[in-house]
């Protein structure tokens, strides 16, 4: 992912993220957007805390953030990128179509700050393909290619 060319970072706080995504606690897995280039890439953060409810069962004696939630966090970060540029974003949802080339390299544990870098590989009006990586302290912990389909929200559904 390219570094921003001498400009102030484009950031999003949690309220801006909640305006884009339909997810809410405990499944909202993006805490902050650090920067993005519309239509190209985004960098987001998920703070992994001992208070996350998932650790009551995964695994109580040796807490590890589940790989499936790492993928979901990367997808939500990508969703912020895709939805932020749509004027009718409140009428759209993104549904997973495929998860390819997923690899998990190192456990993510309470106290970690997971940084997610997402880049657009291809985008059509209703389908987007993203390359996603997650890292902790500069070390890659996970990666995947994610494909999603954009659907219209039916009145009374989704949000």
C-alpha positions, 0 to 999 in steps of 0.5 A, a space after each residue: 500500500 502506498 504511503 500518503 503523498 504529503 497530505 493530512 491523513 483521512 481518518 474516521 472515528 468510531 461514530 463515522 464508522 458506525 455511520 457507514 457500517 450496520 454492525 454494532 457491539 459486540 460484532 463491530 470490529 473496527 475501532 478507527 480508520 487511520 487513513 484511506 485513499 478513496 477507491 484504492 486503499 484503507 488502513 484501520 485499527 482493532 484494539 484487542 482487549 481482555 474485555 472482548 466478550 469472545 475471550 470468555 470462551 476462546 480460549 479462557 486459559 490462553 486467550 486468542 482472537 479467532 481467525 474468523 473474527 480477524 477476517 471479519 475485521 478486515 472485511 469491515 475495514 474494507 466495507 468502510 472504504 467501499 461504502 464511504 464513497 457511495 451517496 446512497 450508502 445507507 441503502 446498501 449492504 455488503 455480503 461476503 461472496 468469497 474468502 480466498 488465500 486466507 493465511 494466519 501467521 501468528 496469534 492475536 492476543 489481548 493487548 495487541 493493536 491489530 492494523 488492517 491494510 486493505 486494497 482494492 483489487 477490482 471493483 464493479 458496480 455490485 462486486 468488489 475484490 479486496 486484498 487484506 492484511 492484518 499486522 501487529 507491531 509491524 508483523 503480518 498476522 493474517 492475510 486474505 483476498 475478500 470478495 463481496 457483493 453490494 445489495 440494496 437494503 429492503 425497507 425495514 431490513 439491515 439498518 
